[in-house]
């Protein structure tokens, strides 16, 4: 789940970050209007903690009533703090998640979220460790870092031909 950072957050000691969910500053995190099926859900989110290596993060997320599709761009485990949500997978499996429930969504999962009133969750997000995807991202960053030059296939070698950037 792509979520905004808390405004003004700083992590003096990134090895140990503690606090209560209500301490996390939440900012508007609009749901893609094309995903909304019904209602006018308003979502807010905030970053509790990033991992040192940047591959994981913990967020607080809340949303008001509405129904919408959500696509998970990273792996995500959620823990429901308040309210409830009915989650339906594309194959029709429905589960109601309420305080104390935990659920896992694999990267690329698409689910229908139906919130009657309000839901608040902790989201533990992890970037998947797909070596090909990571290599393509690294090569793309290298390409963008070369100002005014295009990295030729000769420089990238076989890998540049195999992995289109």
GROMACS elastic network, one bead per residue, 0.5 to 0.9 nm:
[ bonds ]
;  ai    aj funct       b0    kb
    1    70     6  0.88260   500
    1    71     6  0.77337   500
    1    72     6  0.52036   500
    1    73     6  0.54937   500
    1    74     6  0.58075   500
    1    75     6  0.78132   500
    1    76     6  0.69780   500
    1   107     6  0.89317   500
    1   123     6  0.82317   500
    1   125     6  0.67584   500
    2    72     6  0.81576   500
    2    73     6  0.70379   500
    2    74     6  0.78866   500
    2   125     6  0.87241   500
    3    29     6  0.69452   500
    3    44     6  0.89426   500
    3    45     6  0.63966   500
    3    46     6  0.70714   500
    3    47     6  0.74647   500
    3    59     6  0.75281   500
    3    61     6  0.84568   500
    4     7     6  0.85768   500
    4    26     6  0.87530   500
    4    27     6  0.74080   500
    4    28     6  0.83477   500
    4    29     6  0.68774   500
    4    44     6  0.89066   500
    4    45     6  0.65383   500
    4    46     6  0.61200   500
    4    47     6  0.68200   500
    4    59     6  0.89344   500
    5     8     6  0.84442   500
    5     9     6  0.73390   500
    5    25     6  0.87478   500
    5    26     6  0.85268   500
    5    27     6  0.81662   500
    5    45     6  0.78843   500
    5    46     6  0.54730   500
    5    48     6  0.83303   500
    5    59     6  0.86298   500
    6     9     6  0.54129   500
    6    10     6  0.89168   500
    6    24     6  0.71671   500
    6    25     6  0.53595   500
    6    26     6  0.62399   500
    6    27     6  0.67193   500
    6    45     6  0.77423   500
    6    47     6  0.53160   500
    6    48     6  0.78207   500
    7    25     6  0.69446   500
    7    26     6  0.81236   500
    7    27     6  0.74735   500
    7    46     6  0.81801   500
    8    25     6  0.87832   500
    9    24     6  0.89366   500
    9    25     6  0.82442   500
    9    47     6  0.80580   500
    9    48     6  0.87060   500
   10    13     6  0.89401   500
   11    14     6  0.54775   500
   11    15     6  0.89709   500
   11    16     6  0.88910   500
   11    17     6  0.74029   500
   11    49     6  0.78861   500
   11    50     6  0.88427   500
   12    15     6  0.89924   500
   12    17     6  0.86895   500
   13    16     6  0.58530   500
   13    17     6  0.68889   500
   14    17     6  0.64285   500
   14    49     6  0.78918   500
   14    50     6  0.77445   500
   14    51     6  0.75519   500
   14    52     6  0.65326   500
   15    51     6  0.82904   500
   15    52     6  0.73125   500
   17    48     6  0.79641   500
   17    49     6  0.66363   500
   18    48     6  0.84457   500
   18    49     6  0.86609   500
   19    22     6  0.82883   500
   19    23     6  0.63603   500
   19    24     6  0.79128   500
   19    48     6  0.81632   500
   20    23     6  0.52657   500
   20    24     6  0.72851   500
   21    24     6  0.56830   500
   21    48     6  0.79423   500
   21    59     6  0.88894   500
   21    60     6  0.65985   500
   21    81     6  0.88339   500
   21   122     6  0.78823   500
   22    25     6  0.77402   500
   22    60     6  0.86747   500
   23    48     6  0.86917   500
   24    45     6  0.85960   500
   24    46     6  0.59826   500
   24    47     6  0.69089   500
   24    48     6  0.60144   500
   24    59     6  0.83980   500
   24    60     6  0.70430   500
   25    45     6  0.77747   500
   25    46     6  0.55869   500
   25    47     6  0.77577   500
   25    48     6  0.85278   500
   25    60     6  0.87975   500
   26    29     6  0.86206   500
   26    44     6  0.55251   500
   26    47     6  0.80326   500
   26    60     6  0.75893   500
   26    61     6  0.76894   500
   26    62     6  0.85610   500
   27    43     6  0.84712   500
   27    44     6  0.51190   500
   27    45     6  0.54995   500
   27    46     6  0.62572   500
   28    42     6  0.77008   500
   28    43     6  0.61407   500
   28    45     6  0.65455   500
   28    46     6  0.88570   500
   29    42     6  0.77593   500
   29    43     6  0.52745   500
   29    45     6  0.59155   500
   29    46     6  0.87917   500
   29    61     6  0.86827   500
   30    33     6  0.81114   500
   30    41     6  0.84515   500
   30    42     6  0.65148   500
   30    43     6  0.57517   500
   30    44     6  0.73500   500
   31    34     6  0.84400   500
   31    35     6  0.71762   500
   31    36     6  0.74300   500
   31    41     6  0.75915   500
   31    42     6  0.73910   500
   31    43     6  0.67510   500
   31    68     6  0.82127   500
   31    70     6  0.84896   500
   32    35     6  0.54558   500
   32    36     6  0.70517   500
   32    68     6  0.89123   500
   32    70     6  0.88107   500
   33    36     6  0.53795   500
   33    37     6  0.87692   500
   33    68     6  0.88018   500
   34    37     6  0.81160   500
   34    68     6  0.87360   500
   34    69     6  0.87541   500
   35    67     6  0.86897   500
   35    68     6  0.52933   500
   35    70     6  0.68595   500
   36    39     6  0.74729   500
   36    40     6  0.77924   500
   36    41     6  0.79742   500
   36    66     6  0.76761   500
   36    67     6  0.60948   500
   36    69     6  0.64401   500
   36    70     6  0.89345   500
   37    66     6  0.77507   500
   37    67     6  0.53464   500
   37    68     6  0.50358   500
   37    69     6  0.73488   500
   37   112     6  0.89113   500
   38    41     6  0.83342   500
   38    66     6  0.56078   500
   38    68     6  0.68515   500
   38   114     6  0.88431   500
   39    65     6  0.68696   500
   39    67     6  0.64661   500
   39    68     6  0.86887   500
   40    64     6  0.80096   500
   40    65     6  0.70635   500
   40    66     6  0.57654   500
   40    67     6  0.83098   500
   41    63     6  0.63269   500
   41    64     6  0.50798   500
   41    65     6  0.52648   500
   41    67     6  0.73440   500
   41    68     6  0.82135   500
   41   115     6  0.84013   500
   42    62     6  0.82375   500
   42    63     6  0.54213   500
   42    64     6  0.53284   500
   42    65     6  0.76730   500
   42    66     6  0.82953   500
   43    61     6  0.71249   500
   43    62     6  0.55671   500
   43    64     6  0.65970   500
   44    60     6  0.83641   500
   44    61     6  0.58004   500
   44    62     6  0.54452   500
   44    63     6  0.64484   500
   45    59     6  0.68351   500
   45    60     6  0.55446   500
   45    62     6  0.63997   500
   45    63     6  0.87901   500
   46    58     6  0.88160   500
   46    59     6  0.55808   500
   46    60     6  0.54213   500
   46    61     6  0.66571   500
   47    50     6  0.74179   500
   47    57     6  0.74608   500
   47    58     6  0.62532   500
   47    60     6  0.65675   500
   47    61     6  0.89362   500
   48    57     6  0.76164   500
   48    58     6  0.54407   500
   48    59     6  0.51358   500
   48    60     6  0.68058   500
   49    56     6  0.86954   500
   49    57     6  0.56178   500
   49    58     6  0.52300   500
   49    59     6  0.70561   500
   50    53     6  0.82693   500
   50    54     6  0.63295   500
   50    55     6  0.80453   500
   50    56     6  0.61144   500
   50    58     6  0.64160   500
   50    59     6  0.87728   500
   51    54     6  0.51585   500
   51    55     6  0.63701   500
   51    56     6  0.51707   500
   51    57     6  0.56540   500
   51    58     6  0.83698   500
   52    55     6  0.79523   500
   52    56     6  0.83400   500
   53    56     6  0.76443   500
   54    57     6  0.74595   500
   54   127     6  0.85881   500
   55   125     6  0.82998   500
   55   126     6  0.57668   500
   55   127     6  0.51997   500
   55   128     6  0.80248   500
   55   129     6  0.86133   500
   56   124     6  0.73305   500
   56   125     6  0.54182   500
   56   127     6  0.61980   500
   57   123     6  0.81218   500
   57   124     6  0.59912   500
   57   125     6  0.52679   500
   57   126     6  0.66548   500
   58   122     6  0.69891   500
   58   123     6  0.56231   500
   58   125     6  0.61757   500
   58   126     6  0.89292   500
   59   121     6  0.82618   500
   59   122     6  0.57230   500
   59   123     6  0.50456   500
   59   124     6  0.65624   500
   59   125     6  0.78591   500
   60   120     6  0.72927   500
   60   121     6  0.58446   500
   60   123     6  0.61522   500
   60   124     6  0.89914   500
   61   119     6  0.82792   500
   61   120     6  0.56965   500
   61   121     6  0.54035   500
   61   122     6  0.64175   500
   61   123     6  0.70721   500
   62    82     6  0.88519   500
   62   118     6  0.73174   500
   62   119     6  0.55352   500
   62   121     6  0.63207   500
   62   122     6  0.89018   500
   63    66     6  0.83937   500
   63   115     6  0.79041   500
   63   117     6  0.85508   500
   63   118     6  0.56923   500
   63   119     6  0.55259   500
   63   120     6  0.66140   500
   64   115     6  0.69549   500
   64   116     6  0.79437   500
   64   117     6  0.58338   500
   64   119     6  0.67166   500
   65   114     6  0.76461   500
   65   116     6  0.50210   500
   65   118     6  0.55960   500
   65   119     6  0.82704   500
   66   113     6  0.79741   500
   66   114     6  0.60099   500
   66   115     6  0.53138   500
   66   116     6  0.66313   500
   66   117     6  0.78735   500
   66   118     6  0.88265   500
   67   112     6  0.70086   500
   67   113     6  0.55463   500
   67   115     6  0.61757   500
   67   116     6  0.83741   500
   68   111     6  0.83644   500
   68   112     6  0.56265   500
   68   113     6  0.53720   500
   68   114     6  0.66730   500
   68   115     6  0.88393   500
   69   110     6  0.67627   500
   69   111     6  0.55678   500
   69   113     6  0.60428   500
   69   114     6  0.87899   500
   70   109     6  0.81227   500
   70   110     6  0.55660   500
   70   111     6  0.54097   500
   70   112     6  0.62578   500
   70   113     6  0.69571   500
   71   107     6  0.82799   500
   71   108     6  0.61767   500
   71   109     6  0.57018   500
   71   111     6  0.66079   500
   71   112     6  0.89734   500
   72    75     6  0.68484   500
   72    76     6  0.72647   500
   72   105     6  0.70371   500
   72   106     6  0.71835   500
   72   107     6  0.54888   500
   72   108     6  0.52689   500
   72   109     6  0.54176   500
   72   110     6  0.64461   500
   72   111     6  0.84474   500
   73    76     6  0.86670   500
   73   106     6  0.85472   500
   73   107     6  0.53357   500
   73   108     6  0.55857   500
   73   109     6  0.78584   500
   73   127     6  0.82705   500
   74   105     6  0.84505   500
   74   106     6  0.70841   500
   74   108     6  0.71455   500
   74   109     6  0.89540   500
   74   125     6  0.62944   500
   74   126     6  0.57715   500
   74   127     6  0.50966   500
   74   128     6  0.64105   500
   75   104     6  0.76264   500
   75   105     6  0.58810   500
   75   108     6  0.80169   500
   75   109     6  0.86109   500
   75   124     6  0.82461   500
   75   125     6  0.57254   500
   75   126     6  0.51240   500
   75   127     6  0.62511   500
   75   128     6  0.64950   500
   76   103     6  0.83091   500
   76   104     6  0.57989   500
   76   105     6  0.51955   500
   76   106     6  0.65222   500
   76   107     6  0.74034   500
   76   123     6  0.64259   500
   76   124     6  0.55180   500
   76   126     6  0.63143   500
   76   127     6  0.88224   500
   77   102     6  0.70173   500
   77   103     6  0.55855   500
   77   105     6  0.62347   500
   77   106     6  0.86026   500
   77   122     6  0.82304   500
   77   123     6  0.58453   500
   77   124     6  0.51059   500
   77   125     6  0.66090   500
   77   126     6  0.86750   500
   78   101     6  0.81411   500
   78   102     6  0.55288   500
   78   103     6  0.53292   500
   78   104     6  0.64109   500
   78   105     6  0.82478   500
   78   121     6  0.62636   500
   78   122     6  0.55772   500
   78   124     6  0.62318   500
   78   125     6  0.86031   500
   79    97     6  0.88075   500
   79    98     6  0.87609   500
   79    99     6  0.76186   500
   79   100     6  0.65420   500
   79   101     6  0.58084   500
   79   103     6  0.67736   500
   79   120     6  0.86947   500
   79   121     6  0.54312   500
   79   122     6  0.51362   500
   79   123     6  0.66535   500
   79   124     6  0.83770   500
   80    83     6  0.76323   500
   80    84     6  0.74723   500
   80    85     6  0.89429   500
   80    97     6  0.68598   500
   80    98     6  0.57696   500
   80   100     6  0.56724   500
   80   101     6  0.56047   500
   80   102     6  0.65504   500
   80   103     6  0.86898   500
   80   119     6  0.74337   500
   80   120     6  0.60973   500
   80   122     6  0.64844   500
   80   123     6  0.87952   500
   81    84     6  0.87809   500
   81    98     6  0.75316   500
   81   100     6  0.64646   500
   81   101     6  0.83137   500
   81   119     6  0.76544   500
   81   120     6  0.54483   500
   81   121     6  0.51386   500
   81   122     6  0.70427   500
   82    98     6  0.69057   500
   82    99     6  0.52631   500
   82   100     6  0.85347   500
   82   118     6  0.76670   500
   82   119     6  0.55472   500
   82   120     6  0.50318   500
   82   121     6  0.70240   500
   83    97     6  0.85720   500
   83    98     6  0.60623   500
   83    99     6  0.66031   500
   83   115     6  0.85225   500
   83   116     6  0.88195   500
   83   117     6  0.72607   500
   83   118     6  0.52722   500
   83   120     6  0.64291   500
   83   121     6  0.89215   500
   84    96     6  0.68721   500
   84    97     6  0.54950   500
   84    99     6  0.70193   500
   84   114     6  0.88920   500
   84   115     6  0.66500   500
   84   116     6  0.76621   500
   84   117     6  0.78477   500
   84   118     6  0.66616   500
   84   119     6  0.51941   500
   84   120     6  0.79540   500
   85    95     6  0.82887   500
   85    96     6  0.56618   500
   85    97     6  0.53765   500
   85    98     6  0.67654   500
   85   113     6  0.64333   500
   85   114     6  0.56208   500
   85   116     6  0.72156   500
   85   117     6  0.87097   500
   85   118     6  0.78879   500
   85   119     6  0.64396   500
   86    94     6  0.66037   500
   86    95     6  0.56356   500
   86    97     6  0.62447   500
   86    98     6  0.88633   500
   86   112     6  0.79270   500
   86   113     6  0.58996   500
   86   114     6  0.50649   500
   86   115     6  0.65462   500
   86   116     6  0.86099   500
   87    93     6  0.81000   500
   87    94     6  0.54929   500
   87    95     6  0.53927   500
   87    96     6  0.62351   500
   87    97     6  0.74470   500
   87   111     6  0.63246   500
   87   112     6  0.55608   500
   87   114     6  0.64317   500
   87   115     6  0.88510   500
   88    91     6  0.79702   500
   88    92     6  0.58696   500
   88    93     6  0.54487   500
   88    95     6  0.66094   500
   88    96     6  0.87959   500
   88   110     6  0.89678   500
   88   111     6  0.55611   500
   88   113     6  0.67155   500
   88   114     6  0.82046   500
   89    92     6  0.53262   500
   89    93     6  0.53424   500
   89    94     6  0.65849   500
   89    95     6  0.89735   500
   89   109     6  0.83084   500
   89   110     6  0.67577   500
   89   112     6  0.63917   500
   90    93     6  0.75245   500
   90   110     6  0.70102   500
   90   111     6  0.64443   500
   90   112     6  0.77042   500
   96   101     6  0.89850   500
   97   100     6  0.82985   500
   97   101     6  0.57215   500
   97   102     6  0.75865   500
   97   103     6  0.80082   500
   98   101     6  0.56276   500
   98   102     6  0.86901   500
   98   119     6  0.82264   500
   99   102     6  0.86827   500
   99   119     6  0.89625   500
   99   120     6  0.87128   500
   99   121     6  0.85608   500
  105   108     6  0.82753   500
  105   109     6  0.61031   500
  105   110     6  0.86104   500
  105   111     6  0.89423   500
  106   109     6  0.55415   500
  106   128     6  0.89775   500
  107   110     6  0.89258   500
  107   126     6  0.88539   500
  107   127     6  0.81698   500
  107   128     6  0.71743   500
  115   118     6  0.61202   500
  115   119     6  0.69219   500
  116   119     6  0.87288   500
  126   129     6  0.88015   500
  127   130     6  0.87903   500
  129   132     6  0.89060   500
  129   133     6  0.80432   500
  129   134     6  0.74125   500
  130   133     6  0.52875   500
  130   134     6  0.61597   500
  130   135     6  0.86421   500
  131   135     6  0.60172   500
  131   136     6  0.85432   500
  132   135     6  0.50679   500
  132   136     6  0.61429   500
  132   137     6  0.85820   500
  132   163     6  0.82642   500
  133   136     6  0.51577   500
  133   137     6  0.62147   500
  133   138     6  0.86487   500
  134   137     6  0.50738   500
  134   138     6  0.61357   500
  134   139     6  0.86113   500
  135   138     6  0.50222   500
  135   139     6  0.60863   500
  135   140     6  0.84426   500
  135   163     6  0.87274   500
  136   139     6  0.51268   500
  136   140     6  0.60309   500
  136   141     6  0.86054   500
  136   163     6  0.66680   500
  136   164     6  0.78321   500
  136   165     6  0.63621   500
  137   140     6  0.50075   500
  137   141     6  0.61988   500
  137   142     6  0.86157   500
  137   165     6  0.80949   500
  138   141     6  0.51062   500
  138   142     6  0.61867   500
  138   143     6  0.85836   500
  139   143     6  0.60757   500
  139   144     6  0.86315   500
  139   156     6  0.85711   500
  139   160     6  0.84748   500
  139   165     6  0.73201   500
  140   143     6  0.50122   500
  140   144     6  0.62314   500
  140   145     6  0.85778   500
  140   165     6  0.59902   500
  141   144     6  0.51125   500
  141   145     6  0.60663   500
  141   146     6  0.88723   500
  142   145     6  0.50562   500
  142   146     6  0.66464   500
  142   151     6  0.84896   500
  143   146     6  0.56079   500
  143   147     6  0.84536   500
  143   149     6  0.82542   500
  143   150     6  0.68675   500
  143   151     6  0.59479   500
  143   165     6  0.87583   500
  144   147     6  0.68907   500
  144   149     6  0.88814   500
  144   150     6  0.85572   500
  146   149     6  0.55651   500
  146   150     6  0.71146   500
  146   151     6  0.75727   500
  147   150     6  0.81896   500
  149   152     6  0.88239   500
  151   154     6  0.81608   500
  151   155     6  0.64293   500
  151   156     6  0.71730   500
  152   155     6  0.53039   500
  152   156     6  0.65102   500
  152   157     6  0.84362   500
  152   160     6  0.82411   500
  153   156     6  0.50218   500
  153   157     6  0.55942   500
  153   158     6  0.75418   500
  153   159     6  0.84076   500
  153   160     6  0.55420   500
  153   161     6  0.66327   500
  154   157     6  0.50382   500
  154   158     6  0.81114   500
  154   160     6  0.82015   500
  155   160     6  0.81733   500
  156   159     6  0.60901   500
  156   161     6  0.79482   500
  157   160     6  0.56344   500
  157   161     6  0.71631   500
  158   161     6  0.53107   500
  158   162     6  0.62688   500
  158   163     6  0.86548   500
  159   163     6  0.58572   500
  159   164     6  0.86199   500
  160   163     6  0.54478   500
  160   164     6  0.64221   500
  160   165     6  0.77130   500
  161   164     6  0.63381   500
